[in-house]
Amino acid sequence: MQKKDMDGQIKKGGKITDNFICLPDPEDIYKWWYVIYDLDMDPYRGGFFMGYITCPDDYPAKAPKINLIIDNGRFRTDKQQDGICLSISHYHPESWNPAWKVNQIVIGLQTFWQGGEYTYGSVENHDFPKDITMKERSYGFAIDSRKKVLEHPKFKEIFASYADAIGINEEPKVAEWAGYLERQAVRDE
């Protein structure tokens, strides 16, 4: 159903308009990969953020685990295997609704992301050096994210045919990036 919906969006408008793409891993039906893009919020604007959702064997009766693999400055990446604590994740089985589909979990992740609230799995002050602010560091993460996603083996395997439809083949034009790149050049001297 998810593939049919995405293909319908492409047929209708030439691109996927949901600002995310989500498909199952061909090697593991319990693991779904996603790429979130087109976030219209500073400092994530222009970034492509990839992760995966791992469904338990008894999904949808039990909640899945949500992981991010591309640094963004908001959530820890899957170097921390515990995932992100959300009411729609395995951390809160009491609030899980078996009617929720995997794509709705990605929407829930985005909604929480934009709210800025702290949760287990959020970036902590000690996760990165304090030489620059997390917002500044997040600009760098957004800039680097496109290349990292394009090079990721699962992106190539699962999403390559949708690259044009999500706009990842074109370098984003983000006004805030110019200032970041200038400041980074000074820092690198």
Long-range contacts (C-beta under 8 A, 24 or more apart in sequence): 2-101, 2-102, 2-103, 5-103, 6-162, 6-165, 9-165, 10-162, 10-165, 14-165, 15-164, 15-165, 15-166, 15-167, 16-162, 16-165, 16-166, 18-103, 19-110, 20-103, 20-106, 20-107, 20-110, 21-159, 21-162, 21-165, 21-166, 22-53, 22-102, 22-103, 22-106, 23-158, 23-159, 24-102, 25-52, 25-154, 25-158, 26-157, 26-158, 30-54, 30-55, 30-56, 30-57, 30-59, 31-55, 32-102, 33-154, 33-155, 33-158, 33-159, 34-106, 35-149, 35-155, 35-159, 35-166, 35-168, 36-106, 36-109, 36-110, 36-113, 37-166, 37-167, 37-168, 38-167, 39-110, 39-113, 39-114, 41-114, 42-135, 42-176, 43-73, 43-135, 43-136, 43-138, 43-139, 43-142, 43-176, 44-72, 44-73, 44-74, 44-113, 44-138, 44-142, 45-142, 45-172, 45-174, 45-176, 46-142, 46-143, 46-146, 46-172, 46-173, 46-174, 46-177, 47-72, 47-141, 47-142, 47-143, 47-145, 47-146, 47-172, 48-145, 48-146, 48-149, 48-166, 48-168, 49-145, 49-149, 50-145, 50-148, 50-149, 50-152, 50-154, 50-155, 51-78, 52-78, 52-154, 53-102, 53-105, 53-106, 54-83, 55-102, 56-90, 60-98, 60-99, 60-100, 61-98, 62-90, 62-93, 62-96, 63-88, 63-89, 63-90, 63-91, 63-92, 63-93, 63-96, 64-89, 64-90, 64-102, 64-105, 65-89, 65-90, 66-105, 66-109, 69-152, 70-141, 70-145, 70-148, 70-149, 71-141, 71-144, 71-145, 72-138, 72-141, 72-142, 72-145, 73-123, 73-134, 73-135, 73-137, 73-138, 73-141, 74-113, 74-122, 74-123, 74-138, 75-113, 75-121, 75-122, 75-123, 76-121, 76-122, 76-123, 76-124, 76-127, 80-121, 82-120, 82-121, 83-121, 84-109, 84-119, 84-120, 84-121, 84-122, 85-119, 85-120, 85-121, 86-112, 86-119, 91-120, 131-187, 132-187, 136-180, 136-183, 139-176, 139-177, 139-180, 140-180, 140-184, 142-174, 142-177, 143-177, 143-180, 143-181, 146-171, 146-172
